[in-house]
């Protein structure tokens, strides 16, 4: 049986676990330091930790559960990693360079059940949730890549926007957030962390109650139910009214800003009338809401959707701005590699299926 990832434990969980086995609490600080500051990849490298403790850790946990399967580097410095999990599944993680620092986009599930109609990831339904440790390890692997380049660069921002619906894996997501925020470890400030949801209203409420101080982004993508249901089938179960109630609860409870993600699809949701409807929907929430416009990255699997013209993006942005809505257009990263979320993974899976098919055909003669 595969051993669990040590990265899945929060500091308190690690300390409690070690103490159960008769070790002093300071051992947890030592181990934590080796994991997150010195970033070793094998327990045997923890040279000042007593050998019994090292053996105990090695008997129950592993540090490495992800294998780098493929890496694509873009001219703008974006790096897309495809990792193989212990069970053979593939997941994507992306490193992006911004003026304000380095951000990593992590995946939370193998596949996704939300089935947004524009998304390459949603074509492959969820086969399982990632553990908290597997989510943390994505960041560790990227940080180790940076360490090896010896440019003294540090991952400073995290976006939970990769494959999967993070709120459909809430417990593991919360463990992950606790680990990466810990000031004794990776020390990523909560304001530098953004979790993005397709709009699971009940989970937004639960998340607000946890008061984790991290940023929340909600994928809206349409200003009315008819259009949103067409783009995101989740809207049938959780219509915009219910989503907005949850957002209001979140704003009231946390007093934090929220980002509304809006992917621009040519002639589908990018007209002036949609922008005006969006303004109306946001209404009084405008003080605490920012709309993030995302020009669509076309994928072969969804040929019904095209990228909005540059002028339409500009006009949409201007309409929102003129009506007093905070708004930005997402900068693109890695346009020369498989830039859309899930694209690299789905291409790899398709290629290996095609290979198998070809092999079977050859074998069948
Ligand atoms: S956009 Fe996100 S929530 Fe929607 S199908 Fe893709 S991975 Fe799932």
Boltz pocket constraint, residues with backbone or C-beta under 6 A from the ligand:
constraints:
  - pocket:
      binder: B
      contacts: [[A, 112], [A, 113], [A, 114], [A, 115], [A, 116], [A, 119], [A, 120], [A, 121], [A, 122], [A, 161], [A, 162], [A, 163], [A, 164], [A, 165], [A, 198]]
      max_distance: 6.0
